[in-house]
């Protein structure tokens, strides 16, 4: 059978996902900062919300990395 290498494609999808997460974090921080400036959130609430968002992004990143590491192994098994 033909050797098909999905590694490069998976890598690109993974990096696109990381980029999307980073953009989301930046945008959410801007929104929180705007709410703090408007007085709708206190500074402490804003800091807590930012910390929570960063924690969730880290969890999503770790989950995505784990899936990315497992995917090449599964692809290699199918190719054989």
Secondary structure as GFF3:
##gff-version 3
##sequence-region A 1 80
A	DSSP	alpha_helix	7	38	.	.	.	ID=ss1
A	DSSP	alpha_helix	43	79	.	.	.	ID=ss2
###
